[in-house]
Structures are given as C-alpha cells and as structure tokens.
Amino acid sequence: MMKTSHWLLLIFFAFTKLTTAQVTLPFKAQKEFYIYGNATVIGNTIMGKDAITSFNDISLTNDDIDMTYTDIDQDDTTFSSSSAILELPANHTKIKYAVLYWAATYSYERGHRQESGGQFLFQGKRVKNRSAISKIKFKLPGTDTYKNINGDIIFDGANDKAFSLNSPYVCQADVTKLLKHAKETNGEYTVANVTATQGFVSGGSAAGWLLYVVYEAPTKNPQYITTYNGFAHVGSDAVKVTFDNFMALEEGEINTSITLSALEGDSALIDDEILISNPVLKRMMLLSTNQRSRNNFFNSKITRDDTEFISRNPASINTLGFDIATVTIPNQSQPIIDNNTQKVDLIFNTRSDRFYLFFTAFQTEISKVFYEQQQQKESTLVAAVSQQQRAEDTKAKKARTKAENSLEAEELLEKKKKGKLVNKEGEVSSFKKPAPKMTEFKPKKEPIVAKVQQPLRASKINEEKDLSSKSKTSKVWVVDAPKKEDVFVSTASSKPPKTEQRRAIDYSQETSDKPLPIWLKQKQKVAPKDDKIYRPKGQILPESPGYNSLALNRDNYEKLLTVEDYIYETQTFKRVLNQESTILEDVESGYYIIATLVYDFDEAIRYQNELKSKGVNSKIFKGNGNSYYVNLYNSDNFYDVFMLRKAFIKVDFLSKVWILNINIKKGGLKKI
C-alpha cells in the first residue's frame, strides 16, 4: 500500500510539469457567475450514416463510414438538421445565460477514399470559401421558423497547415436574448445548416452542436459557474485546463460537476483519459462514469453522468466522433474538491485516439461568505460606474451648453451688425440708433467635443462577469494554403511566423515568389534565381484532375500492424521518439523525414531534382557546417511523421529515409 501511495504521488508531480504544446488556441474563461442557480447542457450530432435513422453500432468509427448529414426537419431551406429537448425545472426558467456552440471537420464538401497497397488515399475538392461555417439556423420551441445565427469563429483549422488534413472548426453565438424572450423555454431546439465534410476524410468526419444554459434557481448554497473555450488537439502531449477564482464551502460535502465537449473521440479506440487534480492538496483521480470508462472517456456519446441523454432527434447511441459529457465529481474519503478549495486542474491525455477539445464548464458550491464578498464587489463596481457615468454626463452637458452659448452669441452679433434684433416673440425690430461700437466675439472654429471615457461594464447582483474583455487579444496567424494541391500535414501548436528565422525552402511556391535565404544567396552562381529548379507541392501519388489527394497512414496505424510486428513497431516508435535531438539554429523544431544528408549544395540540388523526376517532393535546409539535408516532410506531431515514413519506405528508392529530431527535448510518450 505504501508503494502505491508513492507511485500516485510521483505521477501527480510529473503531470504538474506537462507541456501544452498541442493547445492551438489556449483555453480562456468566457463567462463566470456567482449565483443561486444551476446550469445544464443539451446538444446533438449532425452527421451520421443515415439522414434520419439513429446509429447505434458502437463497434464502428467515423473513419469507416460514408458519412452524411442528418436532416430531420423536412425543410427545403436546410441541408442538415438535428434537435434536442431542454427541460428546466418547473418555475425555474429565468435564463441568465445561453450560448450555442457548433463544431465540425470540413476540409472537403465530399471526400472519397480508395485503398491501395495497404494504404488509404483520400480525395476531395478543398473548401476554400469558409464563410458558411459561422452561419447556421436555430429554431426555438413552439415555433415553425428558424432564426438566422451568425456566430463568432473560435478556431478554423483551414488557416493552420497543421490541421489542413481535416480542417476542424469551432464557432459560438450568445443566444441569451433569444431564450429570455422566447414564448416557451422548455421544449425542442433545432440547429440546422452546420457544414461538414460528407463521405470520407482523414481521421473521419464529425460534427455536432451544444446549447449551454445557466438559470436562476433556489439552490441551498450559492454556485460558482464558469465557461471556457479554446481549441486543443490532444494527441501525444497532455493538455491542462485550470479552474480558480472560487472558494468552496467551509464545511460539509461539496457538489461539483464538469461539462465537456470534443470532436473526434472514437468509441472503438481506447487510451484517452481525463484526470482532475487538486494541486494544493496533491490529490488526483481519473474521471469515469458507467457510460465512460477511465481509459476511453471520449467515446462518441452524449451523456449526463451514468445515463445517456436521448431526448434528441436522431437519438444515436454512437454519435460518430462528437462528444458531450456532464460528470459529477464524486465525494470520496479524500475529496478532490475539499472544503475551502480554490483551484483545480483538468488534465487531458490520449495515446491511440486523438480528439479536439473545444468547450468545458465548471460548476461547484461556494462559501456564502465568499459569495457575499463577490456581491459587495459587484455593488461597489456598479456604484463606481454609475458615479463615473454621472460625472461624464455632467461634463458632456457643460461642454454642449458652452458650445451652444457660443453659437448663439455669434448669431446675435451677426443680426446686430445688420441692424436688426429679434425679440422673444419672434418680431424683428430695426435699430433707430447706430449700435454702439463693440468688439466682435469670435468663437473658436474647432468644435468642442466632450471626452467621454468608455464606461466600465458591470453586472447587477447575481449577473455574470464577462471575462472575454479581460483576456489579452489573441493574435491569429493565417498561413496561406497551397494554391492547387494539398501538402502532408499534421497537428501541431499554432506559432506566429518568425520572419527573422531562416526556414527550410518553401516548395509550395516558385522561387520567384519568395526571396532566397541568406545562405542560398551565397551560392548564387551555382543556383541563380532563374535556375527553374522545381519546387514540388507535397504529393507522392498522382492525383486525379480536379481533386487533391492525401495518403493516410496515421489513423489506420493499428490496422497495418500484424500480431508479429506489433511489439516491434511499438518499440521502434518509442525508440525513435526518444532519440537525442539535433540542435540547428534557425530551423523550426519538429520531427523531419530525411531523404539524404550531403556536404555540397549542388549535390543537394541534384538529389532534389532526381526525387522530383520520380514524383517525390522535398525541401532543402542547411545543417551544421557545410551539411545540407533533403527533407521529405516535417511536423511537431511525431505520430504523423512516423506513420508517413512507413509509407515512404515501401518505395524502393526511399527505403533508407530516416526520422531526425531537431530542436525538440528528449521525452517519451505521455501516458498515465
């Protein structure tokens, strides 16, 4: 027993140091409430095997199904639709907040899959116009017509080369006013026209939506409720989300729940886990329910604790890559949320599966003293805002009055100069005597503008705090997509481009479109700009006209392994992953598939042209000294690189390619 305790403690400390390299868009708090009330969530998938019929076979994943839109509304104005029923307790329908999220993978309008030599070839016409992803339709209970919703795009993978294989996206819209003014709050909500890839796509197509609702209710204790959104690809690296800014009850058991939503969680793939930890008390536990096992938490279901949420249409048991889960944190002998707790962490981890986490909400009972302190802060803030607003209004009024008086004085002088005066009754009288000489008043020409500062925003008592204004503005780096063909990509962290950094040659553009790096300019006589060297665009297999092709290796990794080579492949995977890193200045960190290493630039160019003649794309970058690498592919995601190398080595002239770890610290698979 002592050994077990020590083991758990070591695991805890290890996870407090996990990186979040795969968090493409960091999770940030969007709303928080200190309220006597509650929260709930509904939602549904909007992709399936059939447009109307529920899909209940949990042995299949979206990778193996020709996916199609669900469309249950019999409305010609919609191409996709699904619904779910909201049931708030009687007399507790006063809405404080309602937010709608929708997410999908959307690289092609329709994707096609072809198997060749144990590999899958995906083809499809790329979706270049992304304007439709933020526009959906939303129907409230008791109505026959849809409301048009134009949401905010939280993340779009089409703008990130690491996600271009399936181009996942997430959008959200605040629908609080719609629910507050709805004739009926409880009932069936329908969402339509969510766009996604039909057919086949790398990793499988998935799509769905959720409606998260906060409402007032006479709960025994006040509640702290907060919502977060972002976009995290949970793959080889774990991801951590922290909840704080609360204080749990001083005594007694504490009711706490967590709501989560993610794309791409497969029912048939295991080894994805969620831990909740208390970093102060050094306690942690794996989350699970009767519907979600510890080692397969995201398993294509919509659940509330131990029960499936089936008040929806279609009510598929297997939601094919879309998950919504509400989990109550159990109170045990050493609870994670103990009395006076002020901070907890959620840690997400997977090895064989992958998933895209985009929404999480946290709810717990809080101290009444802490609640009253928050109300006092809000009241003080409201009073301060009111006082500031009154002062600004007074200042603005004085400025307007001064400006008006100046204008009236100018008009009066003009009339006196003409020998006429207008009395109060509007009658015009002429001066019989010349007006006494007086100095003309000349007001300033520039208008007097009252400088009104932006007033602070504050909520009433029990109102929510909008935290999005507190967050620093996130920069979105847009990476231009290839014009005609796809390139091999993998999931990785979104990083701002560093213009001062020397990178590998970009073979997706002609040399005339992009200046040569400094180290290439030194070889200008050998390889001038007009040398017409071919810069291929990331394709091994020939493509059909009008389509883009991708060879998939990652998601059918398990299928490619036989019983005999499974152990060998696993050991090779770990050995290569943990190799010593090669440190190269001005080269992006990542895992590189290297075709050759030469010590003469002309030789590198010759070899690149030889590969090009055989239909293989490559880049060149400078190593240490006078060395030059010819690179076939690189990514921060080792899984993608490892699986793509398996495809390359099946070709005779590429059988010697190897993986090089550049500027990445040594480390193994993150597995709990």
Secondary structure as GFF3:
##gff-version 3
##sequence-region A 1 672
A	DSSP	alpha_helix	2	15	.	.	.	ID=ss1
A	DSSP	beta_strand	23	35	.	.	.	ID=ss2
A	DSSP	beta_strand	37	45	.	.	.	ID=ss3
A	DSSP	beta_strand	47	48	.	.	.	ID=ss4
A	DSSP	three_ten_helix	62	64	.	.	.	ID=ss5
A	DSSP	beta_strand	68	69	.	.	.	ID=ss6
A	DSSP	beta_strand	81	86	.	.	.	ID=ss7
A	DSSP	beta_strand	95	105	.	.	.	ID=ss8
A	DSSP	beta_strand	108	116	.	.	.	ID=ss9
A	DSSP	beta_strand	119	126	.	.	.	ID=ss10
A	DSSP	three_ten_helix	131	134	.	.	.	ID=ss11
A	DSSP	beta_strand	135	139	.	.	.	ID=ss12
A	DSSP	beta_strand	147	150	.	.	.	ID=ss13
A	DSSP	beta_strand	152	156	.	.	.	ID=ss14
A	DSSP	three_ten_helix	157	159	.	.	.	ID=ss15
A	DSSP	three_ten_helix	161	163	.	.	.	ID=ss16
A	DSSP	beta_strand	168	174	.	.	.	ID=ss17
A	DSSP	alpha_helix	176	180	.	.	.	ID=ss18
A	DSSP	beta_strand	187	192	.	.	.	ID=ss19
A	DSSP	beta_strand	198	199	.	.	.	ID=ss20
A	DSSP	beta_strand	207	216	.	.	.	ID=ss21
A	DSSP	beta_strand	223	234	.	.	.	ID=ss22
A	DSSP	beta_strand	239	243	.	.	.	ID=ss23
A	DSSP	beta_strand	256	263	.	.	.	ID=ss24
A	DSSP	beta_strand	272	278	.	.	.	ID=ss25
A	DSSP	beta_strand	283	286	.	.	.	ID=ss26
A	DSSP	beta_strand	302	304	.	.	.	ID=ss27
A	DSSP	beta_strand	307	308	.	.	.	ID=ss28
A	DSSP	beta_strand	312	313	.	.	.	ID=ss29
A	DSSP	beta_strand	322	328	.	.	.	ID=ss30
A	DSSP	beta_strand	344	350	.	.	.	ID=ss31
A	DSSP	beta_strand	355	365	.	.	.	ID=ss32
A	DSSP	alpha_helix	368	417	.	.	.	ID=ss33
A	DSSP	beta_strand	420	422	.	.	.	ID=ss34
A	DSSP	beta_strand	428	430	.	.	.	ID=ss35
A	DSSP	beta_strand	465	466	.	.	.	ID=ss36
A	DSSP	three_ten_helix	467	469	.	.	.	ID=ss37
A	DSSP	three_ten_helix	511	513	.	.	.	ID=ss38
A	DSSP	alpha_helix	518	521	.	.	.	ID=ss39
A	DSSP	beta_strand	548	552	.	.	.	ID=ss40
A	DSSP	alpha_helix	557	560	.	.	.	ID=ss41
A	DSSP	alpha_helix	563	577	.	.	.	ID=ss42
A	DSSP	beta_strand	590	598	.	.	.	ID=ss43
A	DSSP	alpha_helix	601	613	.	.	.	ID=ss44
A	DSSP	beta_strand	619	622	.	.	.	ID=ss45
A	DSSP	beta_strand	628	635	.	.	.	ID=ss46
A	DSSP	alpha_helix	638	648	.	.	.	ID=ss47
A	DSSP	three_ten_helix	652	654	.	.	.	ID=ss48
A	DSSP	beta_strand	658	662	.	.	.	ID=ss49
###
